[in-house]
């Protein structure tokens, strides 16, 4: 499985295709509350959502690659080490890892972003209820609760990984490598 993950990490095309595939069900959920909506409009919405996701993904990858020296293979190696908790021995790789950690820490400092997203997940079932769509509200509530819980769990897990790697690299989490 880790070999598949590593190959997937190296292929930006595969990741963008996955973004578009994930955008399809998101776009078609809107058909629950807009009966009679043409399929082409849902497909257009999926393309717009996918394109937005792909642009955001590409910008994030570019920032990460810049932090590790500009090469995709260096980013994949640093990401693998980060996930596994392996501390690089080479001084240049350690500095690249510190840069990647600083970028990740800067992103994780944006607590407002997760609060806005969780607010949107909460608002969707309310809107369904106000529209008289009880079953859609129940589905949105369950899916939103599961997805929101998963997001919070992943955030906590990544913060622990950041703390662990910063300590292992010789930098305490109290002296963070980012500024606001």
Contact map, one row per residue, 1 for C-alpha under 8 A:
111110000000000000000000000000000000000000000000000000000000000000000000000000000000000000000000000000000000000000000000000000000000000000000000000000000000000000000000000000000000
111111000000000000000000000000000000000000000000000000000000000000000000000000000000000000000000000000000000000000000000000000000000000000000000000000000000000000000000000000000000
111111100000000000000000000000000000000000000000000000000000000000000000000000000000000000000000000000000000000000000000000000000000000000000000000000000000000000000000000000000000
111111110000000000000000000000000000000000000000000000000000000000000000000000000000000000000000000000000000000000000000000000000000000000000000000000000000000000000000000000000000
111111111000000000000000000000000000000000000000000000000000000000000000000000000000000000000000000000000000000000000000000000000000000000000000000000000000000000000000000000000000
011111111100000000000000000000000000000000000000000000000000000000000000000100010000000000000000000000000000000000000000000000000000000000000000000000000000000000000000000000000000
001111111110000000000000000000000000000000000000000000000000000000000000000000000000000000000000000000000000000000000000000000000000000000000000000000000000000000000000000000000000
000111111111011000000000000000000000000000000000000000000000000000000000000000000000000000000000000000000000000000000000000000000000000000000000000000000000000000000000000000000000
000011111111001000000000000000000000000000000000000000000000000000000000000100000000000000000000000000000000000000000000000000000000000000000000000000000000000000000000000000000000
000001111111000000000000000000000000000000000000000000000000000000000001100100000000000000000000000000000000000000000000000000000000000000000000000000000000000000000000000000000000
000000111111111000000000000000000000000000000000000000000000000000000000000000000000000000000000000000000000000000000000000000000000000000000000000000000000000000000000000000000000
000000011111111100000000000000000000000000000000000000000000000000000000000000000000000000000000000000000000000000000000000000000000000000000000000000000000000000000000000000000000
000000000011111110000000000000000000000000000000000000000000000000000000000000000000000000000000000000000000000000000000000000000000000000000000000000000000000000000000000000000000
000000010011111111000000000000000000000000000000000000000000000000000000000000000000000000000000000000000000000000000000000000000000000000000000000000000000000000000000000000000000
000000011011111111100000000000000000000000000000000000000000000000000000000000000000000000000000000000000000000000000000000000000000000000000000000000000000000000000000000000000000
000000000001111111110000000000000000000000000000000001001000000000000000000000000000000000000000000000000000000000000000000000000000000000000000000000000000000000000000000000000000
000000000000111111111000000000000000000000000000000000000000000000000000000000000000000000000000000000000000000000000000000000000000000000000000000000000000000000000000000000000000
000000000000011111111100000000000000000000000000000000000000000000000000000000000000000000000000000000000000000000000000000000000000000000000000000000000000000000000000000000000000
000000000000001111111110000000000000000000000000010011000000000000000000000000000000000000000000000000000000000000000000000000000000000000000000000000000000000000000000000000000000
000000000000000111111111000000000000000000000110111001000000000000000000000000000000000000000000000000000000000000000000000000000000000000000000000000000000000000000000000000000000
000000000000000011111111100000000000000000000000010000000000000000000000000000000000000000000000000000000000000000000000000000000000000000000000000000000000000000000000000000000000
000000000000000001111111110000000000000000000000010000000000000000000000000000000000000000000000000000000000000000000000000000000000000000000000000000000000000000000000000000000000
000000000000000000111111111000000000000000000110110000000000000000000000000000000000000000000000000000000000000000000000000000000000000000000000000000000000000000000000000000000000
000000000000000000011111111100000000000000100110000000000000000000000000000000000000000000000000000000000000000000000000000000000000000000000000000000000000000000000000000000000000
000000000000000000001111111110000000000000000100000000000000000000000000000000000000000000000000000000000000000000000000000000000000000000000000000000000000000000000000000000000000
000000000000000000000111111111000000000000000100000000000000000000000000000000000000000000000000000000000000000000000000000000000000000000000000000000000000000000000000000000000000
000000000000000000000011111111100000000001101100100000000000000000000000000000000000000000000000000000000000000000000000000000000000000000000000000000000000000000000000000000000000
000000000000000000000001111111110000000001100100000000000000000000000000000000000000000000000000000000000000000000000000000000000000000000000000000000000000000000000000000000000000
000000000000000000000000111111111000000000000000000000000000000000000000000000000000000000000000000000000000000000000000000000000000000000000000000000000000000000000000000000000000
000000000000000000000000011111111100000001000000000000000000000000000000000000000000000000000000000000000000000000000000000000000000000000000000000000000000000000000000000000000000
000000000000000000000000001111111111100001000000000000000000000000000000000000000000000000000000000000000000000000000000000000000000000000000000000000000000000000000000000000000000
000000000000000000000000000111111110000000000000000000000000000000000000000000000000000000000000000000000000000000000000000000000000000100000000000000000000000000000000000000000000
000000000000000000000000000011111110000000000000000000000000000000000000000000000000000000000000000000000000000000000000000000010000100100000000000000000000000000000000000000000000
000000000000000000000000000001111111100000000000000000000000000000000000000000000000000000000000000000000000000000000000000000000000000000000000000000000000000000000000000000000000
000000000000000000000000000000111111100000000000000000000000000000000000000000000000000000000000000000000000000000000000000000000000000000000000000000000000000000000000000000000000
000000000000000000000000000000100111110000000000000000000000000000000000000000000000000000000000000000000000000000000000000000000000000000000000000000000000000000000000000000000000
000000000000000000000000000000100111111011000000000000000000000000000000000000000000000000000000000000000000000000000000000000000000000000000000000000000000000000000000000000000000
000000000000000000000000000000000001111111000000000000000000000000000000000000000000000000000000000000000000000000000000000000000000000000000000000000000000000000000000000000000000
000000000000000000000000000000000000111111100000000000000000000000000000000000000000000000000000000000000000000000000000000000000000000000000000000000000000000000000000000000000000
000000000000000000000000000000000000011111110000000000000000000000000000000000000000000000000000000000000000000000000000000000000000000000000000000000000000000000000000000000000000
000000000000000000000000000000000000111111111000000000000000000000000000000000000000000000000000000000000000000000000000000000000000000000000000000000000000000000000000000000000000
000000000000000000000000001101100000111111111100000000000000000000000000000000000000000000000000000000000000000000000000000000000000000000000000000000000000000000000000000000000000
000000000000000000000001001100000000001111111110000000000000000000000000000000000000000000000000000000000000000000000000000000000000000000000000000000000000000000000000000000000000
000000000000000000000000000000000000000111111111000000000000000000000000000000000000000000000000000000000000000000000000000000000000000000000000000000000000000000000000000000000000
000000000000000000000000001000000000000011111111100000000000000000000000000000000000000000000000000000000000000000000000000000000000000000000000000000000000000000000000000000000000
000000000000000000010011111100000000000001111111110000000000000000000000000000000000000000000000000000000000000000000000000000000000000000000000000000000000000000000000000000000000
000000000000000000010011000000000000000000111111111000000000000000000000000000000000000000000000000000000000000000000000000000000000000000000000000000000000000000000000000000000000
000000000000000000000000000000000000000000011111111100000000000000000000000000000000000000000000000000000000000000000000000000000000000000000000000000000000000000000000000000000000
000000000000000000010010001000000000000000001111111110000000000000000000000000000000000000000000000000000000000000000000000000000000000000000000000000000000000000000000000000000000
000000000000000000111110000000000000000000000111111111000000000000000000000000000000000000000000000000000000000000000000000000000000000000000000000000000000000000000000000000000000
000000000000000000010000000000000000000000000011111111100000000000000000000000000000000000000000000000000000000000000000000000000000000000000000000000000000000000000000000000000000
000000000000000000000000000000000000000000000001111111110000000000000000000000000000000000000000000000000000000000000000000000000000000000000000000000000000000000000000000000000000
000000000000000000100000000000000000000000000000111111111000000000000000000000000000000000000000000000000000000000000000000000000000000000000000000000000000000000000000000000000000
000000000000000100110000000000000000000000000000011111111100000000000000000000000000000000000000000000000000000000000000000000000000000000000000000000000000000000000000000000000000
000000000000000000000000000000000000000000000000001111111110000000000000000000000000000000000000000000000000000000000000000000000000000000000000000000000000000000000000000000000000
000000000000000000000000000000000000000000000000000111111111000000000000000000000000000000000000000000000000000000000000000000000000000000000000000000000000000000000000000000000000
000000000000000100000000000000000000000000000000000011111111100000000000000000000000000000000000000000000000000000000000000000000000000000000000000000000000000000000000000000000000
000000000000000000000000000000000000000000000000000001111111110000000000000000000000000000000000000000000000000000000000000000000000000000000000000000000000000000000000000000000000
000000000000000000000000000000000000000000000000000000111111111000000000000000000000000000000000000000000000000000000000000000000000000000000000000000000000000000000000000000000000
000000000000000000000000000000000000000000000000000000011111111100000000000000000000000000000000000000000000000000000000000000000000000000000000000000000000000000000000000000000000
000000000000000000000000000000000000000000000000000000001111111110000000000000000000000000000000000000000000000000000000000000000000000000000000000000000000000000000000000000000000
000000000000000000000000000000000000000000000000000000000111111111000100000000000000000000000000000000000000000000000000000000000000000000000000000000000000000000000000000000000000
000000000000000000000000000000000000000000000000000000000011111111100000000000000000000000000000000000100000000000000000000000000000000000000000000000000000000000000000000000000000
000000000000000000000000000000000000000000000000000000000001111111110000001000000000000000000000000100100000000000000000000000000000000000000000000000000000000000000000000000000000
000000000000000000000000000000000000000000000000000000000000111111111111011000000000000000000000000000000000000000000000000000000000000000000000000000000000000000000000000000000000
000000000000000000000000000000000000000000000000000000000000011111111110000000000000000000000000000000000000000000000000000000000000000000000000000000000000000000000000000000000000
000000000000000000000000000000000000000000000000000000000000001111111100000000000000000000000001001100100000000000000000000000000000000000000000000000000000000000000000000000000000
000000000000000000000000000000000000000000000000000000000000000111111110011001000000000000001001101100000000000000000000000000000000000000000000000000000000000000000000000000000000
000000000000000000000000000000000000000000000000000000000000000011111110010000000000000000000001000000000000000000000000000000000000000000000000000000000000000000000000000000000000
000000000000000000000000000000000000000000000000000000000000010011111111011000000000000000000000000000000000000000000000000000000000000000000000000000000000000000000000000000000000
000000000000000000000000000000000000000000000000000000000000000011011111111000000000000000000000000000000000000000000000000000000000000000000000000000000000000000000000000000000000
000000000100000000000000000000000000000000000000000000000000000010000111111100000000000000000000000000000000000000000000000000000000000000000000000000000000000000000000000000000000
000000000100000000000000000000000000000000000000000000000000000000000011111110000000000000000000000000000000000000000000000000000000000000000000000000000000000000000000000000000000
000000000000000000000000000000000000000000000000000000000000000010011111111111000000000000000000000000000000000000000000000000000000000000000000000000000000000000000000000000000000
000000000000000000000000000000000000000000000000000000000000000110010111111111100000000000000000000000000000000000000000000000000000000000000000000000000000000000000000000000000000
000001001100000000000000000000000000000000000000000000000000000000000001111111110000000000000000000000000000000000000000000000000000000000000000000000000000000000000000000000000000
000000000000000000000000000000000000000000000000000000000000000000000000111111111000000000000000000000000000000000000000000000000000000000000000000000000000000000000000000000000000
000000000000000000000000000000000000000000000000000000000000000000010000011111111100000000001001100100000000000000000000000000000000000000000000000000000000000000000000000000000000
000000000000000000000000000000000000000000000000000000000000000000000000001111111110000000000000000000000000000000000000000000000000000000000000000000000000000000000000000000000000
000001000000000000000000000000000000000000000000000000000000000000000000000111111111000000000000000000000000000000000000000000000000000000000000000000000000000000000000000000000000
000000000000000000000000000000000000000000000000000000000000000000000000000011111111111100000000000000000000000000000000000000000000000000000000000000000000000000000000000000000000
000000000000000000000000000000000000000000000000000000000000000000000000000001111111111000000000000000000000000000000000000000000000000000000000000000000000000010001000000000000000
000000000000000000000000000000000000000000000000000000000000000000000000000000111111110000000000000000000000000000000000000000000000000000000000000000000000000010000000000000000000
000000000000000000000000000000000000000000000000000000000000000000000000000000011111110000000000000000000000000000000000000000000000000000000000000000000000000000000000000000000000
000000000000000000000000000000000000000000000000000000000000000000000000000000001111111000000000000000000000000000000000000000000000000000000000000000000000000010011000000000000000
000000000000000000000000000000000000000000000000000000000000000000000000000000001111111100000000000000000000000000000000000000000000000000000000000000000000000000000000000000000000
000000000000000000000000000000000000000000000000000000000000000000000000000000001100111110000100000000000000000000000000000000000000000000000000000000000000000000001001100000000000
000000000000000000000000000000000000000000000000000000000000000000000000000000001000011111101100100000000000000000000000000000000000000000000000000000000000000000000000000000000000
000000000000000000000000000000000000000000000000000000000000000000000000000000000000001111101100000000000000000000000000000000000000000000000000000000000000000000000000000000000000
000000000000000000000000000000000000000000000000000000000000000000000000000000000000000111111100000000000000000000000000000000000000000000000000000000000000000000000000000000000000
000000000000000000000000000000000000000000000000000000000000000000000000000000000000000111111110000000000000000000000000000000000000000000000000000000000000000000000000000000000000
000000000000000000000000000000000000000000000000000000000000000000000000000000000000000001111111000000000000000000000000000000000000000000000000000000000000000000000000000000000000
000000000000000000000000000000000000000000000000000000000000000000010000000001000000000111111111100000000000000000000000000000000000000000000000000000000000000000000000000000000000
000000000000000000000000000000000000000000000000000000000000000000000000000000000000001111111111110000000000000000000000000000000000000000000000000000000000000000000000100000000000
000000000000000000000000000000000000000000000000000000000000000000000000000000000000000000111111111000000000000000000000000000000000000000000000000000000000000000000000000000000000
000000000000000000000000000000000000000000000000000000000000000000111000000001000000000000011111111100000000000000000000000000000000000000000000000000000000000000000000000000000000
000000000000000000000000000000000000000000000000000000000000000000010000000001000000000100001111111110000000000000000000000000000000000000000000000000000000000000000000000000000000
000000000000000000000000000000000000000000000000000000000000000000000000000000000000000000000111111111000000000000000000000000000000000000000000000000000000000000000100100000001000
000000000000000000000000000000000000000000000000000000000000000000110000000000000000000000000011111111100000000000000000000000000000000000000000000000000000000000000000000000000000
000000000000000000000000000000000000000000000000000000000000000100110000000001000000000000000001111111110000000000000000000000000000000000000000000000000000000000000000000000000000
000000000000000000000000000000000000000000000000000000000000000000000000000000000000000000000000111111111000000000000000000000000000000000000000000000000000000001000100000000001000
000000000000000000000000000000000000000000000000000000000000000000000000000000000000000000000000011111111100000000000000000000000000000000000000000000000000000000000000000000011100
000000000000000000000000000000000000000000000000000000000000001100100000000000000000000000000000001111111110000000000000000000000000000000000000000000000000000000000000000000000100
000000000000000000000000000000000000000000000000000000000000000000000000000000000000000000000000000111111111000000000000000000000000000000000000000000000000000000000000000000000000
000000000000000000000000000000000000000000000000000000000000000000000000000000000000000000000000000011111111100000000000000000000000000000000000000000000000000001000000000000011100
000000000000000000000000000000000000000000000000000000000000000000000000000000000000000000000000000001111111110000000000000000000000000000000000000000000000000000000000000000000111
000000000000000000000000000000000000000000000000000000000000000000000000000000000000000000000000000000111111110000000000000000000000000000000000000000000000000000000000000000000000
000000000000000000000000000000000000000000000000000000000000000000000000000000000000000000000000000000011111111000000000000000000000000000000000000000000010001000000000000000000000
000000000000000000000000000000000000000000000000000000000000000000000000000000000000000000000000000000001111111000000000000000000000000000000000000000000000000000000000000000000000
000000000000000000000000000000000000000000000000000000000000000000000000000000000000000000000000000000000111111111000000000000000000000000000000000000000000000000000000000000000000
000000000000000000000000000000000000000000000000000000000000000000000000000000000000000000000000000000000001111111100000000000000000000000000000000000000000000000000000000000000000
000000000000000000000000000000000000000000000000000000000000000000000000000000000000000000000000000000000000011111110000000000000000000000000000000000000000000000000000000000000000
000000000000000000000000000000000000000000000000000000000000000000000000000000000000000000000000000000000000011111111000000000000000000000000000000000000000000000000000000000000000
000000000000000000000000000000000000000000000000000000000000000000000000000000000000000000000000000000000000011111111100000000000000000000000000000000000000000000000000000000000000
000000000000000000000000000000000000000000000000000000000000000000000000000000000000000000000000000000000000001111111110000000000000000000000000000000000000000000000000000000000000
000000000000000000000000000000000000000000000000000000000000000000000000000000000000000000000000000000000000000111111111000000000000000000000000000000000000000000000000000000000000
000000000000000000000000000000000000000000000000000000000000000000000000000000000000000000000000000000000000000011111111100000000000000000000000000000000000000000000000000000000000
000000000000000000000000000000000000000000000000000000000000000000000000000000000000000000000000000000000000000001111111110000000000000000000000000100000000000000000000000000000000
000000000000000000000000000000000000000000000000000000000000000000000000000000000000000000000000000000000000000000111111111000000000000000000000000000000000000000000000000000000000
000000000000000000000000000000000000000000000000000000000000000000000000000000000000000000000000000000000000000000011111111100000000000000000000000000000000000000000000000000000000
000000000000000000000000000000000000000000000000000000000000000000000000000000000000000000000000000000000000000000001111111110000000000000011001100100000000000000000000000000000000
000000000000000000000000000000000000000000000000000000000000000000000000000000000000000000000000000000000000000000000111111111000000000000001001000000000000000000000000000000000000
000000000000000000000000000000000000000000000000000000000000000000000000000000000000000000000000000000000000000000000011111111100000000000000000000000000000000000000000000000000000
000000000000000000000000000000000000000000000000000000000000000000000000000000000000000000000000000000000000000000000001111111110000000010011000000000000000000000000000000000000000
000000000000000000000000000000000000000000000000000000000000000000000000000000000000000000000000000000000000000000000000111111111000000111011000000000000000000000000000000000000000
000000000000000000000000000000000000000000000000000000000000000000000000000000000000000000000000000000000000000000000000011111111100000010000000000000000000000000000000000000000000
000000000000000000000000000000000000000000000000000000000000000000000000000000000000000000000000000000000000000000000000001111111110000010000000000000000000000000000000000000000000
000000000000000000000000000000001000000000000000000000000000000000000000000000000000000000000000000000000000000000000000000111111111110110000000000000000000000000000000000000000000
000000000000000000000000000000000000000000000000000000000000000000000000000000000000000000000000000000000000000000000000000011111111110010000000000000000000000000000000000000000000
000000000000000000000000000000000000000000000000000000000000000000000000000000000000000000000000000000000000000000000000000001111111100000000000000000000000000000000000000000000000
000000000000000000000000000000000000000000000000000000000000000000000000000000000000000000000000000000000000000000000000000000111111100000000000000000000000000000000000000000000000
000000000000000000000000000000000000000000000000000000000000000000000000000000000000000000000000000000000000000000000000000000011111110000000000000000000000000000000000000000000000
000000000000000000000000000000001000000000000000000000000000000000000000000000000000000000000000000000000000000000000000000000011111111110000000000000000000000000000000000000000000
000000000000000000000000000000000000000000000000000000000000000000000000000000000000000000000000000000000000000000000000000000011001111111000000000000000000000000000000000000000000
000000000000000000000000000000000000000000000000000000000000000000000000000000000000000000000000000000000000000000000000000000000000111111100000000000000000000000000000000000000000
000000000000000000000000000000011000000000000000000000000000000000000000000000000000000000000000000000000000000000000000000010010000111111110000000000000000000000000000000000000000
000000000000000000000000000000000000000000000000000000000000000000000000000000000000000000000000000000000000000000000000000111111000111111111000000000000000000000000000000000000000
000000000000000000000000000000000000000000000000000000000000000000000000000000000000000000000000000000000000000000000000000010000000011111111100000000000000000000000000000000000000
000000000000000000000000000000000000000000000000000000000000000000000000000000000000000000000000000000000000000000000000000000000000001111111110000000000000000000000000000000000000
000000000000000000000000000000000000000000000000000000000000000000000000000000000000000000000000000000000000000000000000100110000000000111111111000000000000000000000000000000000000
000000000000000000000000000000000000000000000000000000000000000000000000000000000000000000000000000000000000000000000000110110000000000011111111100000000000000000000000000000000000
000000000000000000000000000000000000000000000000000000000000000000000000000000000000000000000000000000000000000000000000000000000000000001111111110000000000000000000000000000000000
000000000000000000000000000000000000000000000000000000000000000000000000000000000000000000000000000000000000000000000000000000000000000000111111111000000000000000000000000000000000
000000000000000000000000000000000000000000000000000000000000000000000000000000000000000000000000000000000000000000000000110000000000000000011111111100000000000000000000000000000000
000000000000000000000000000000000000000000000000000000000000000000000000000000000000000000000000000000000000000000000000100000000000000000001111111110000000000000000000000000000000
000000000000000000000000000000000000000000000000000000000000000000000000000000000000000000000000000000000000000000000000000000000000000000000111111111000000000000000000000000000000
000000000000000000000000000000000000000000000000000000000000000000000000000000000000000000000000000000000000000000000000000000000000000000000011111111100000000000000000000000000000
000000000000000000000000000000000000000000000000000000000000000000000000000000000000000000000000000000000000000000000100100000000000000000000001111111110000000000000000000000000000
000000000000000000000000000000000000000000000000000000000000000000000000000000000000000000000000000000000000000000000000000000000000000000000000111111111000000000000000000000000000
000000000000000000000000000000000000000000000000000000000000000000000000000000000000000000000000000000000000000000000000000000000000000000000000011111111100000000000000000000000000
000000000000000000000000000000000000000000000000000000000000000000000000000000000000000000000000000000000000000000000000000000000000000000000000001111111110000000000000000000000000
000000000000000000000000000000000000000000000000000000000000000000000000000000000000000000000000000000000000000000000000000000000000000000000000000111111111000000000000000000000000
000000000000000000000000000000000000000000000000000000000000000000000000000000000000000000000000000000000000000000000000000000000000000000000000000011111111100000000000000000000000
000000000000000000000000000000000000000000000000000000000000000000000000000000000000000000000000000000000000000000000000000000000000000000000000000001111111110000000000000000000000
000000000000000000000000000000000000000000000000000000000000000000000000000000000000000000000000000000000001000000000000000000000000000000000000000000111111111000000000000000000000
000000000000000000000000000000000000000000000000000000000000000000000000000000000000000000000000000000000000000000000000000000000000000000000000000000011111111100000000000000000000
000000000000000000000000000000000000000000000000000000000000000000000000000000000000000000000000000000000000000000000000000000000000000000000000000000001111111110000000000000000000
000000000000000000000000000000000000000000000000000000000000000000000000000000000000000000000000000000000000000000000000000000000000000000000000000000000111111111000000000000000000
000000000000000000000000000000000000000000000000000000000000000000000000000000000000000000000000000000000001000000000000000000000000000000000000000000000011111111100000000000000000
000000000000000000000000000000000000000000000000000000000000000000000000000000000000000000000000000000000000000000000000000000000000000000000000000000000001111111110000000000000000
000000000000000000000000000000000000000000000000000000000000000000000000000000000110100000000000000000000000000000000000000000000000000000000000000000000000111111111000000000000000
000000000000000000000000000000000000000000000000000000000000000000000000000000000000000000000000000010001000000000000000000000000000000000000000000000000000011111111100000000000000
000000000000000000000000000000000000000000000000000000000000000000000000000000000000000000000000000000000000000000000000000000000000000000000000000000000000001111111110000110000000
000000000000000000000000000000000000000000000000000000000000000000000000000000000000100000000000000000000000000000000000000000000000000000000000000000000000000111111111000000000000
000000000000000000000000000000000000000000000000000000000000000000000000000000000100101000000000000000000000000000000000000000000000000000000000000000000000000011111111100000000000
000000000000000000000000000000000000000000000000000000000000000000000000000000000000000000000000010010000000000000000000000000000000000000000000000000000000000001111111111110000000
000000000000000000000000000000000000000000000000000000000000000000000000000000000000000000000000000000000000000000000000000000000000000000000000000000000000000000111111111110000000
000000000000000000000000000000000000000000000000000000000000000000000000000000000000001000000000000000000000000000000000000000000000000000000000000000000000000000011111111000000000
000000000000000000000000000000000000000000000000000000000000000000000000000000000000001000000100010000000000000000000000000000000000000000000000000000000000000000001111111000000000
000000000000000000000000000000000000000000000000000000000000000000000000000000000000000000000000000000000000000000000000000000000000000000000000000000000000000000000111111100000000
000000000000000000000000000000000000000000000000000000000000000000000000000000000000000000000000000000000000000000000000000000000000000000000000000000000000000000000111111110110000
000000000000000000000000000000000000000000000000000000000000000000000000000000000000000000000000000000000000000000000000000000000000000000000000000000000000000000100110011111110000
000000000000000000000000000000000000000000000000000000000000000000000000000000000000000000000000000000000000000000000000000000000000000000000000000000000000000000100110001111110000
000000000000000000000000000000000000000000000000000000000000000000000000000000000000000000000000000000000000000000000000000000000000000000000000000000000000000000000000000111110000
000000000000000000000000000000000000000000000000000000000000000000000000000000000000000000000000000000000000000000000000000000000000000000000000000000000000000000000000001111111000
000000000000000000000000000000000000000000000000000000000000000000000000000000000000000000000000000001001000000000000000000000000000000000000000000000000000000000000000001111111100
000000000000000000000000000000000000000000000000000000000000000000000000000000000000000000000000010011001000000000000000000000000000000000000000000000000000000000000000000000111110
000000000000000000000000000000000000000000000000000000000000000000000000000000000000000000000000000001101100000000000000000000000000000000000000000000000000000000000000000000011111
000000000000000000000000000000000000000000000000000000000000000000000000000000000000000000000000000000000100000000000000000000000000000000000000000000000000000000000000000000001111
000000000000000000000000000000000000000000000000000000000000000000000000000000000000000000000000000000000100000000000000000000000000000000000000000000000000000000000000000000000111
